[in-house]
Amino acid sequence: MKILVLNHAEVERLLPMRECVEVMEMAFVSLARDEVDQPLRTIFKPSAVKGVMALMPSFRGGARPLFGLKAICVFPGNAAIGKDAHQGGVLLFDGTTGELLALIDASSVTAIRTAAVSALATRALSNSGAQRLAIIGAGVQARSHLEAMACVRPIKSVRVAARRFENAQAFARDLQAGYEFPIEPVASAEVAVQDAEIIVTATTAREPVIKREWISPGAHINAIGTFSPKAREIDSQTMADAVLFVDRRESAFNEAGDYLLAAGEGVINEESIAAELGEVLIGAHSGRTSAEEITLFKSLGLAIEDLAAAEYVFERAGETQSGVWTEFGEA
């Protein structure tokens, strides 16, 4: 028996952002139609380590049943040494026999699929003519989100802010050549989000990085940087005033500090969540109802996203003869 091994560069080549947006749409539609089984992720945090391990299994039935498992370590301090905070692998299994089919680099899958889901939410929830983008953060996810937002909206200008201004400058310097619109590094999140129509928070912050008074009517926010019950990027007043959408309610109620901390203060509750993204995509919820309301999509990342991306690159690898097939298990 052989398995396919795909490295970081191969995943990036096989999973273009525009194509991944459509793959994620199919995944979220399947989720909304109850065609997917997935438990909450398991987080393992040894006391002596400045990072965590997360295990994210999922199963999708149908004509070709598949299991997926992402095993990933998240080390926020990696950015300081030039490494992605996310390290690990996505395992793809045959859902009929249980045989392992592929081992796929997880950091590239995570970077692309997370941004693609935000793009999907932006396409579904933001005003269609939104042009002004603000990005808070300058790491891997910030970079992939710039590409993703440009796939779904006619972006004309970008402001980026980071904890260190030189990181925002490096972001603009490294990426400007790839885009016709200007990418402007700014000194603060407050300046970045002024008049922004789309806002992405992609940080490792423990406390809010944006405040309600900075946000313009009609803005859409993608909050993607935290998945800890004790950390948040969004202040409570913004959570209270925005129309809230999530990738999965169960995940938000257990993992989203943005939701849980605001709920603990009594400003929101379970009924404050308007819908899951998949419910909007299948028409079970209307999504945005006016040009002036603020919409917020809280993304935690779901195992079905990894399974869908892994299946797609597995198929593409077969078509393009990419990756390395290696003997594994019994013959």
VMD Tcl script that draws the C-alpha trace (Angstrom):
set ca {
  {0.00 0.00 0.00}
  {1.22 3.52 -0.82}
  {0.32 6.93 0.55}
  {0.74 10.34 -1.02}
  {2.91 12.94 0.72}
  {2.44 16.61 -0.27}
  {4.72 19.36 1.01}
  {4.05 23.05 1.59}
  {4.96 24.25 -1.90}
  {2.94 21.50 -3.56}
  {-0.17 22.39 -1.56}
  {0.20 26.07 -2.49}
  {0.40 25.11 -6.17}
  {-2.49 22.64 -6.08}
  {-4.85 24.79 -4.00}
  {-5.14 28.27 -5.55}
  {-7.12 30.71 -3.44}
  {-9.96 31.24 -5.93}
  {-10.48 27.51 -6.28}
  {-10.28 27.01 -2.53}
  {-13.11 29.50 -1.98}
  {-15.38 27.28 -4.06}
  {-14.14 24.14 -2.29}
  {-14.97 25.76 1.05}
  {-18.43 26.71 -0.18}
  {-19.17 23.08 -0.95}
  {-17.83 22.07 2.47}
  {-20.04 24.56 4.32}
  {-23.09 23.59 2.30}
  {-22.46 19.95 3.24}
  {-22.11 20.98 6.89}
  {-25.37 22.92 6.82}
  {-27.13 19.92 5.28}
  {-25.91 17.63 8.10}
  {-23.77 15.56 5.75}
  {-20.70 15.93 7.98}
  {-19.73 14.51 11.38}
  {-17.13 16.37 13.41}
  {-16.52 16.72 17.14}
  {-15.00 19.76 18.79}
  {-11.25 19.92 18.40}
  {-9.16 18.50 21.22}
  {-6.59 20.91 22.64}
  {-3.58 19.51 24.50}
  {-1.41 22.03 26.36}
  {1.45 20.71 28.48}
  {2.31 23.18 31.22}
  {5.97 23.39 30.23}
  {5.36 24.29 26.57}
  {4.61 27.67 25.02}
  {2.24 26.21 22.49}
  {-0.58 23.71 22.04}
  {-1.42 20.63 20.03}
  {-4.85 20.49 18.40}
  {-6.52 17.38 16.97}
  {-9.34 17.96 14.48}
  {-11.13 14.86 13.09}
  {-14.05 14.81 10.65}
  {-16.04 12.44 8.47}
  {-18.03 13.06 5.30}
  {-20.18 10.32 3.83}
  {-21.74 10.08 0.40}
  {-20.51 8.38 -2.74}
  {-16.91 8.52 -1.54}
  {-16.74 8.45 2.27}
  {-13.64 10.06 3.77}
  {-12.13 10.64 7.18}
  {-9.85 13.57 7.82}
  {-7.62 14.34 10.78}
  {-5.53 17.44 11.21}
  {-2.91 17.14 13.92}
  {-1.34 20.53 14.38}
  {0.85 22.37 16.85}
  {0.25 26.09 17.31}
  {3.23 28.08 18.59}
  {2.49 31.84 18.41}
  {6.13 32.67 19.14}
  {7.22 31.14 15.84}
  {6.64 34.43 14.03}
  {9.63 35.92 15.82}
  {11.90 33.29 14.28}
  {10.39 33.44 10.81}
  {8.27 30.30 11.04}
  {4.55 29.72 10.66}
  {2.75 29.42 13.99}
  {0.90 26.36 12.62}
  {2.93 23.17 12.17}
  {1.60 19.70 11.44}
  {-0.12 17.44 8.99}
  {-3.53 16.62 7.55}
  {-4.25 12.91 7.22}
  {-6.79 11.71 4.66}
  {-8.35 8.26 5.09}
  {-10.61 6.10 2.97}
  {-14.00 6.16 4.71}
  {-14.87 2.59 3.64}
  {-11.69 0.68 4.53}
  {-9.97 3.13 6.88}
  {-6.79 3.03 4.81}
  {-4.52 6.07 4.99}
  {-4.45 7.84 1.63}
  {-2.33 10.94 2.16}
  {-0.22 13.05 4.51}
  {-0.47 16.72 3.59}
  {1.35 19.76 4.99}
  {-1.01 21.42 7.47}
  {0.44 24.92 7.66}
  {-0.23 25.60 3.98}
  {-3.69 24.02 4.13}
  {-4.54 26.10 7.21}
  {-3.30 29.37 5.71}
  {-5.21 28.93 2.46}
  {-8.46 27.40 3.70}
  {-8.84 29.84 6.60}
  {-8.54 32.82 4.28}
  {-10.80 31.16 1.71}
  {-13.52 30.75 4.35}
  {-13.19 34.43 5.26}
  {-13.50 35.26 1.56}
  {-16.63 33.11 1.39}
  {-18.09 34.95 4.38}
  {-17.10 38.30 2.89}
  {-18.78 37.44 -0.40}
  {-21.94 36.38 1.44}
  {-22.10 39.13 4.08}
  {-20.27 42.30 3.05}
  {-21.69 45.02 0.83}
  {-20.98 43.99 -2.75}
  {-19.16 47.20 -3.63}
  {-16.85 47.16 -0.60}
  {-13.44 48.47 -1.66}
  {-11.53 49.63 1.43}
  {-9.80 46.84 3.36}
  {-8.12 46.99 6.77}
  {-5.93 44.15 8.03}
  {-4.82 43.98 11.65}
  {-1.81 41.68 11.80}
  {1.07 41.06 9.44}
  {1.73 37.34 9.68}
  {0.90 34.33 7.54}
  {-2.86 34.68 7.88}
  {-2.76 38.41 7.17}
  {-0.94 37.71 3.92}
  {-3.29 34.98 2.79}
  {-6.29 37.13 3.70}
  {-5.12 39.95 1.48}
  {-5.17 37.55 -1.48}
  {-8.51 36.11 -0.42}
  {-10.29 39.44 -0.01}
  {-9.08 40.55 -3.44}
  {-10.66 37.41 -4.92}
  {-14.20 38.34 -3.85}
  {-14.40 42.15 -3.65}
  {-13.12 45.01 -5.86}
  {-10.46 46.15 -3.41}
  {-9.07 49.61 -4.13}
  {-7.02 50.32 -1.02}
  {-5.54 48.45 1.95}
  {-4.26 49.62 5.30}
  {-2.32 47.23 7.49}
  {-1.42 47.62 11.15}
  {0.64 45.30 13.33}
  {1.93 45.23 16.88}
  {5.26 46.46 15.51}
  {5.12 49.09 12.78}
  {8.14 47.62 11.01}
  {6.17 44.40 10.50}
  {3.40 46.35 8.79}
  {6.03 48.05 6.64}
  {7.54 44.70 5.69}
  {4.06 43.36 4.83}
  {3.45 46.26 2.43}
  {6.93 46.09 0.96}
  {6.80 42.34 0.34}
  {3.29 42.23 -1.17}
  {2.80 45.53 -3.00}
  {4.26 44.30 -6.31}
  {1.52 41.67 -6.55}
  {-1.38 44.14 -6.45}
  {-2.45 47.22 -8.37}
  {-4.10 48.88 -5.36}
  {-1.96 50.61 -2.69}
  {-1.03 48.76 0.50}
  {-0.37 51.32 3.23}
  {1.30 50.43 6.53}
  {-0.12 52.49 9.40}
  {0.88 52.96 13.00}
  {-2.30 51.78 14.72}
  {-5.38 49.63 14.32}
  {-7.50 52.71 14.86}
  {-6.02 54.38 11.79}
  {-6.27 51.15 9.79}
  {-10.00 50.62 10.32}
  {-11.04 54.25 9.76}
  {-13.66 54.18 6.96}
  {-12.81 50.54 6.21}
  {-15.57 48.52 4.57}
  {-13.92 45.14 5.22}
  {-11.84 44.46 8.32}
  {-9.71 41.38 9.00}
  {-8.28 40.74 12.47}
  {-5.51 38.16 12.19}
  {-3.53 38.49 15.39}
  {-2.41 36.51 18.42}
  {-3.81 39.19 20.74}
  {-5.30 38.34 24.12}
  {-7.20 41.63 24.40}
  {-9.31 43.51 21.81}
  {-7.41 45.12 18.95}
  {-10.37 47.09 17.59}
  {-13.03 49.21 19.28}
  {-16.63 49.89 18.34}
  {-16.17 53.65 17.95}
  {-13.60 53.09 15.20}
  {-15.90 51.01 12.97}
  {-17.96 52.61 10.21}
  {-21.59 51.73 9.43}
  {-21.85 48.93 6.88}
  {-18.46 47.39 7.66}
  {-17.93 43.64 7.56}
  {-15.45 42.10 10.03}
  {-13.68 38.76 9.73}
  {-12.35 37.84 13.20}
  {-10.01 34.91 12.70}
  {-7.00 35.28 14.97}
  {-8.03 33.54 18.20}
  {-9.54 30.19 19.16}
  {-9.10 30.36 22.93}
  {-11.99 30.95 25.36}
  {-9.76 33.42 27.22}
  {-8.54 35.55 24.28}
  {-10.32 37.96 21.98}
  {-9.66 40.47 19.23}
  {-13.09 42.16 19.23}
  {-14.38 44.40 22.02}
  {-17.70 43.68 23.70}
  {-19.52 46.70 22.28}
  {-18.72 45.65 18.73}
  {-19.95 42.14 19.51}
  {-23.16 43.65 20.87}
  {-23.79 46.02 17.96}
  {-22.81 43.75 15.06}
  {-24.93 41.06 13.43}
  {-22.98 37.93 14.38}
  {-22.26 34.95 12.13}
  {-20.08 31.95 12.97}
  {-18.65 28.92 11.24}
  {-20.23 26.62 13.86}
  {-22.32 27.51 16.90}
  {-20.95 24.63 18.97}
  {-17.43 25.86 18.38}
  {-18.31 29.46 19.22}
  {-20.01 28.47 22.48}
  {-16.97 26.44 23.58}
  {-13.92 28.07 22.02}
  {-14.52 31.67 20.92}
  {-13.24 34.15 23.47}
  {-14.70 36.97 21.37}
  {-18.15 35.50 22.04}
  {-17.62 34.00 25.50}
  {-16.05 37.03 27.15}
  {-18.72 39.37 25.79}
  {-21.41 36.90 26.87}
  {-19.84 36.75 30.30}
  {-20.30 40.51 30.54}
  {-23.99 40.07 29.69}
  {-23.97 42.08 26.44}
  {-24.76 39.12 24.16}
  {-26.17 35.60 24.46}
  {-26.73 32.52 22.32}
  {-29.60 34.22 20.52}
  {-27.23 36.98 19.40}
  {-25.71 34.65 16.80}
  {-27.77 35.20 13.68}
  {-26.63 32.12 11.76}
  {-23.85 29.79 10.77}
  {-22.18 30.62 7.47}
  {-23.53 27.44 5.88}
  {-27.07 28.44 6.78}
  {-26.61 31.65 4.83}
  {-25.18 29.76 1.85}
  {-28.15 27.38 1.59}
  {-30.65 30.20 2.02}
  {-31.83 29.29 5.51}
  {-30.83 32.79 6.67}
  {-30.80 35.98 4.64}
  {-27.42 37.23 5.84}
  {-26.96 41.00 5.66}
  {-30.28 42.83 5.66}
  {-29.16 46.44 5.14}
  {-26.23 48.40 3.75}
  {-25.68 50.14 7.10}
  {-25.53 47.22 9.52}
  {-22.20 45.90 10.75}
  {-21.69 42.20 10.11}
  {-19.12 40.09 11.92}
  {-17.96 36.58 11.03}
  {-16.19 34.77 13.85}
  {-14.08 31.99 12.37}
  {-12.54 29.30 14.54}
  {-11.59 26.86 11.79}
  {-13.36 23.54 11.31}
  {-12.09 20.06 10.61}
  {-14.35 19.75 7.55}
  {-12.39 22.60 5.96}
  {-9.21 20.55 6.26}
  {-10.88 17.41 4.93}
  {-12.30 19.26 1.93}
  {-8.98 20.90 1.13}
  {-7.12 17.62 1.54}
  {-9.53 15.79 -0.76}
  {-9.15 18.51 -3.38}
  {-5.35 18.51 -3.39}
  {-5.31 14.70 -3.32}
  {-7.38 14.62 -6.51}
  {-5.33 17.39 -8.14}
  {-2.09 15.63 -7.25}
  {-3.31 12.52 -9.05}
  {-4.19 14.55 -12.13}
  {-0.86 16.40 -12.21}
  {1.38 13.61 -10.90}
  {2.46 15.78 -7.97}
  {3.89 14.80 -4.62}
  {5.64 11.63 -3.54}
  {4.04 8.22 -3.21}
  {5.69 6.11 -0.53}
  {5.17 2.58 0.74}
  {3.23 2.51 3.98}
  {1.53 -0.25 5.93}
  {0.89 -3.70 4.58}
  {1.40 -4.47 0.90}
}
mol new
graphics top color blue
foreach p $ca { graphics top sphere $p radius 0.5 }
foreach p [lrange $ca 0 end-1] q [lrange $ca 1 end] { graphics top cylinder $p $q radius 0.2 }
display resetview
